[in-house]
Amino acid sequence: MRALWLCVWCFPLLANADIYRWTDAQGKVHFSETPPPGAQRIEVKPQVVERDAATREREERAARFYDARRDEQAAAQAKATEQQAKLSAQCAQWQQGLDNLSLGGRYFTQESDGKRTYYSDAQIDAARRELEARLAEGCR
């Protein structure tokens, strides 16, 4: 905490540092913060950059472009995440169906009148092969 207060206290002193200019015996011009005899004090003013209307418009257009691009990327990422979640749910459903077929037993469909139609062994094998193909193709 003391170091922070020391920095806050010293910062204005550092910002007001003077710059001096002098010429040596060989005729070379030098700049320094410590003045030798005969040095001239130089006033340094911060440079203010004023942008014209066209430059401001280009900056605003670029900012809008980058914002739109960022939004597009976020939407694409959200869509990809949603598709991945759907695929994972579908894969889990296919795996559950394959696990159920592996248990054995008799499988049937129920008609609207309540009558049961049982699957043959060939139909069960065909369903197993189809589920295995779907899992191998889409759920790696």
Buried (B, 14 or more C-beta within 10 A) or exposed (E): EEEEEEEEEEEEEEEEEEBBEBEEEEEEEEEEEEBEEEBEEEEEEEEEEEEEEEEEEEEEEEEEEEEEEEEEEEEEEEEEEEEEEEEEEBBEEBBEBBEEBEEEEEBEEEEEEEEEEEBEEEEBEEBBEEBEEBBEEEEE
